[in-house]
Amino acid sequence: MAKATAAGIRVGIGGWTFEPWRGTFYPPDLTQKRELEYASRHLTSIEINGTYYGSQKPESFARWREETPESFVFSLKAPRFATNRRVLAEAGSSIERFFASGVTELGEKLGPINWQFPPTKQYDPEDFGAFLKLLPPKVDGQAIRHVVEVRHASFAVPGFIAQARAHGVAIVLTDKDDFPHIHDVTADFVYARLQRSSEDVETGYAPKALDAWAKRARAWSEGGAPGDLATLAEAPKKAPRDVFIYMINGFKPKAPFAAMALIKRLAGG
């Protein structure tokens, strides 16, 4: 079972079905139907990828809820049909279908929804603002947290920070060289997707890098901001925050080991 990390900090991976994890992260004799059960007891969160490509069934969300520990949290990638479009203001029907698919069956284990945009999508304040207005603050009486993953350099401006804050929407923080590095806190949580895991390092990230991310996560959780990450706008009022960190790509076979190493540091190990 994963040790509890600092309050409000969860660390995980993207998905749980990946053949190279079998016999490395997963024991050789573990059946595939028990992989989520295993992963959720060594990590503290998972970002579900399948929801990006198509609808899942309510029964699936309910089953995932039941297979995982009480404190576990899932984040979901929102459907590409809502974000991979020329006019974002027209995404309303796709957003409604997504939330009607049964995501709230996850109950208290439902974490943020990640709305990922293609690298070609440029910042249009009017259209992007119209999209943010479509994101529901509640579904079936359950509060919903939203985070946007923007991948075009045009978003790295103070106006975008102000717009996201006005809607209480977080911005994905990444360490990938090809994407804009936006470190500003714009919601009551921070959401990082780290993509530099290396094949040559046992834990994916070098010890010093993991130490740095642990220090940053604690700073965000305590309501502050890391001193080594530049921001585009003035820092918001200090307040405790939840933090979600996912080891996504780079050398993906190392992702679970990077996540577990970070969890160990945050637990004081």
N, C-alpha and C positions, 0 to 999 in steps of 0.2 A: 504493500500500500504506500502511495506517495505520502511523504511527510507533509504536514501543513506548512505552507510558506507564510511569509508575513501577511498580516490581515489584508484581504482584498486583492491579493496578487495571484493570478492564475497563469500557468505556463503549460503549453501543449504543442501539438503538431496539427498539420492539415490532413484530415481523414485518418482512417485506421487500416485501410486495405491497401497493401503495397507489398508485392511479392519479395523484394529484397529484404524486407524486415523479418521474413519467416526464416527462423533458424539463427537470426542475429538478435533482433529485439524480442521477437516472439520465440518461445521455446520450440524446438523442432517437432515435438509431439503435440503441440497445441492445435486444436481444430480451428478452421477459419471462423466458424460461428461463435467462437469464444474470444476472438481477437479484440473486440470492443471491451468486453469484460476485463481482459488483461490490461489493455492500454489505459483504461480509465482508473486502474489501481496503481499505475506507475506515473501517471501524469495528472494534472488537475483541470485540464480543459482540452477540447478538440474543436477545431473549426471544420464544419461539415462542408465538403466540396460538391457533393452530388446535387445539392439544391441549386447550384449555379447552372447546371446543364439541363435540368428538368425537374418536374414536380415529384415529390415523394408522397407516400400515403400517410394519412393520420396514424394508421396502425404502426408504421415504421417509427415515427416520432415517439409514440407511446412505448414501443419496445425498447428503443434506445434509452428512454428515461428509466425504465425498469432495470436495465442491465448495468447501470452505472451507480456509483456510490452517491450517498445523499448530498455531499458537498460539490459534486462534479457539475461543470457547466459546459454547454455546447454553444459555440458561435456558429452562425450560418452565413454562407455566401449567398447573397440574393441572386435571383435569376438574371442571366445575361440579357434576357428579352427586355428587361426594364432599363438596362444601362447601355447596351450596345445599339443605340439608336441616334438618329440625327437630331431629333427634337425631343429633349428629355421631358418637356412639359406634357407630352402625350403618353407618358408611361403609366398613367393611372390604372388602367385596366390590368396591366401586367403585375403591378404592385398588389392590387386587390386579389388577383388569382393566387399569388404567392401566399398571402396571409390566410386565404381560404383553404389552403392545402393541408392545414392541420399543424402548423408549426407550434401553436400554443399547447399542443399535447405534451410538449416538453416541460410545461409547468414552470416550477422554480428553477429548473435547469436550463432555461432559455436565456442565453447571453445575447450579446450585440449581434445585429444584422450588418454584414459587410457588403456594401454596394460598390462593386469593383468596376471601374471604367477603363476602357481600352487606352493604350498609350497615345492614340491619335486624337482623343477627345480633348479639345481645348476649352479653356475657361470662358464661358459666356455668362456673365453675372445674372442677366435677366432669366435666361433659360435654366441655369443651374438653381437659381432661387425658386423658380416655379417647381422644379423637381423636389427640392427640399420640403416645400409646402405639402407635397403629396405623401410624405412619409408619416404614417400614423403614430401618434404618441402612445396610443393604447390599442390593443386588439383583444376582444373577448374579456375586457376588464383588466387585462394584464399590461403593465407598462412595457414599452418596447424601446430599446436603445439602438441607435443607428450610428454607423461609421461609414465614411466614404473613402474609397481608395482611388486617388487620382494619380495619373501617371504621366501627365504632360507638364512641362516646365511653366506653362502660363498660369498654373494654379498657385505658384509660389509668390503670392502677393498679399499684402495686408488686408486688402478688400475681401479676399476669400476667407481669411481667418475670421474677420468680423462677421461675415455671412454665416459661417458654420456655427459660431458662438451664438448668434441670434436665434438659431434653431436648436441649439443644444446637441449638435451633431459632432461626433469626433472625426478626426482625420487620421487615416492610417499612417503610422510612422514606419519607415522602411530604412534599411541600410544598403539596399541594392543601388549600385552606381548609376544604373540607367534611369532611375526614377527620381523625382524631386524629393528632397529630404525636408519635410515640414515637421518641425518639432513642437509647434505651438499646441498647448492644451486648449481645447474648445468645448469640452463637455465634462460631465462628472466622472469620466473614465478615460483611460489611455489605452490605445490599441496598437500594438507593434507586430509587424510581420517581418521576421529577420531571415535573410536569404543569402548569407555568406558562409554557410557550413562548408567545411573543407574535408576532402577525402583523406588528407594527410594527418589530420588531428583526430585522436581517439574519440574525443567528445564533440567533434564537429567544429566547435569554436575553441580557440586557445584559452587557457586559464585566465589570462589577463583580460581578454575580451568578455568572458563570462563574469568576471569580477565587476567589470565596468557596467554591464547590463544589470547585474544585481543591485549595484549602487543606484543606478538610474531608476530602477523599478521602485526601490524604497523611497527615493525622493518624490516620485509622483504619488505614491500611495499615501505619503504623509502630507500631501498637499502642496509641495514645492515643485521645483523643476531642476533637472540636472544642470550643473554649472558648465558642463563641457559641450552642451548642445545649443547651437545658436537658434534664435527664434526670429520671426518676422514682425511680431507685434508685442505690445506690452503684456506681461504675464497677468493672468486673471487673479482674482482674490484667492488667497490660500484656503484650501479645504481638502479634507481627505478624499481620495479617489480610489476606485477599483482600477486594476491594471491587468491587461490581457496581453500576453506575449506568446507568439507562435513561431516555432522554427519551421519554416515552410520549404524553402528550396536550397539553392547552392547544391551541395552533394546530399541529396535527399536521404540516402540510406543512413546518414548520421543524425538526422533530425531528432529521433527519440532520445538519443544519447546526449545531444546538446540540451534538450529540454530537461532531462533528468538531472544533468549536471547543474543547470541553473536553479532548478527546484531545490537541490541539495544546498546550494549557497544561500538561497533565500530562507531556508529552514535553519540556517546557522551551522550546517554541516561542513 
